[in-house]
Amino acid sequence: MKSKLAVAALITGAMLAPVLSHAEDQDKDRSQPSVFVKDSAITTKIKTKLAAEKLSSLATIHVDTDANGVVWLSGTAKSQSEIEKAVSIARATENVREVKNGLKVKADS
């Protein structure tokens, strides 16, 4: 029984090693991990606020934040008022320095 458990642990470890090393490689271009966390936190806060507003075009609004606190909104919304609401939410979020609005109104098809 102990040998079966040892073999299973060895196989599991061998399977996870490439996955873990690949995940580590993805963030090597980030010179400062704390900046990466801050950027992700800003993006997450904005997405959470957008979800709370229950915007109908939430799934088509993309949010990204760069290392300088600049938020990039892209994608489509169903109305100009939804775009204005998304931009307003982004601007009001803590640590956001600027909002670049690339959202477009897309009529229902």
C-alpha positions, 0 to 999 in steps of 0.5 A: 500500500505504501509503495502505491502511495509513493508511486502516485505521489511521484507521478503527481509531482512529475505532472505538476512540475512542468505546469508550475514552472510554466506559471512561473515563467509567465511573470518573468517579464514583470520586474516588480511583483508588487506592481503586478499585484497592484495592477491586478487589484485595480482591475479586479476592483473595477470589474467588481464595481461594474458587476455590482451595477449590473450593466447588461454589456458587462461581458463585452467590456474589457478592463486592463491596468498598466503599471502606472495606474492607467486603466484601459477600457475596451470592447462594446456596450449597448448604449452610450450611458453604459459607456459613461457609467463604466468610465465613471466607475473606473475613474472613481476607483482608488489608485487609478490615475487615468482612464483610456476609453476605447469602448464603442456602442454596439447595437443589438443584432 
